[in-house]
């Protein structure tokens, strides 16, 4: 069944998942501060929990994707 569903196309074409994620991006000041900490004091950042580091990685990837799709990532409210 999944093979059949994999071959189905949407009425208006395949969804642009990167574009949809870019439109949903919201600037998070806590993540921005964490990114600043990572750059300014990497020894402190290395001692932080894995969850915070993974979360920052996802946030930075989403931010790059949003910027690539023309979303203003410098504003606090999108």
C-alpha positions as CSV (number, residue, x, y, z in Angstrom):
1,X,0.0,0.0,0.0
2,X,2.8,2.5,0.8
3,X,4.3,1.9,-2.7
4,X,0.9,3.0,-4.2
5,X,0.7,6.0,-1.9
6,X,4.3,6.9,-2.8
7,X,3.4,7.2,-6.5
8,X,0.4,9.4,-5.9
9,X,0.9,13.1,-6.7
10,X,-1.1,16.0,-5.2
11,X,-3.6,17.9,-7.2
12,X,-1.4,21.0,-7.2
13,X,1.9,19.2,-7.3
14,X,4.1,18.0,-4.5
15,X,4.2,20.2,-1.4
16,X,7.3,22.3,-0.9
17,X,8.2,21.2,2.6
18,X,11.1,23.5,2.9
19,X,8.9,26.5,1.9
20,X,6.3,25.5,4.4
21,X,8.9,25.2,7.2
22,X,10.3,28.6,6.3
23,X,6.9,30.2,6.5
24,X,6.4,28.7,10.0
25,X,9.8,29.9,11.3
26,X,9.6,32.1,14.5
27,X,12.6,33.8,16.0
28,X,13.3,32.5,19.5
29,X,15.4,34.8,21.7
30,X,16.4,31.9,24.0
31,X,17.9,30.1,21.0
32,X,19.6,33.2,19.8
33,X,21.2,33.6,23.2
34,X,22.3,30.0,23.1
35,X,23.8,30.5,19.7
36,X,25.7,33.5,21.0
37,X,26.9,31.4,23.9
38,X,28.1,28.7,21.5
39,X,30.1,31.3,19.6
40,X,31.5,33.3,22.5
41,X,32.1,30.5,25.1
42,X,32.3,27.1,23.5
43,X,33.7,25.5,26.6
44,X,30.5,26.3,28.5
45,X,28.4,25.3,25.6
46,X,30.2,21.9,25.4
47,X,29.2,21.1,28.9
48,X,25.5,21.8,28.3
49,X,23.0,18.9,27.8
50,X,22.6,17.1,24.5
51,X,19.0,18.2,24.1
52,X,20.0,21.9,24.1
53,X,22.7,21.3,21.5
54,X,20.4,19.3,19.3
55,X,17.6,21.9,19.7
56,X,20.0,24.6,18.6
57,X,21.1,22.7,15.6
58,X,17.4,22.3,14.5
59,X,16.8,26.0,15.1
60,X,19.8,27.1,13.1
61,X,18.9,24.8,10.2
62,X,15.3,26.2,10.2
63,X,16.7,29.7,10.4
64,X,19.0,29.1,7.4
65,X,16.1,27.6,5.5
66,X,13.8,30.5,6.3
67,X,16.5,33.0,5.2
68,X,17.0,31.1,1.9
69,X,13.3,31.4,1.2
70,X,13.2,35.2,1.8
71,X,11.8,35.2,5.3
72,X,13.1,38.0,7.5
73,X,14.8,36.1,10.4
74,X,16.0,39.3,12.2
75,X,12.5,40.3,13.3
76,X,11.2,39.1,16.7
77,X,7.7,38.5,15.4
78,X,7.2,36.9,12.0
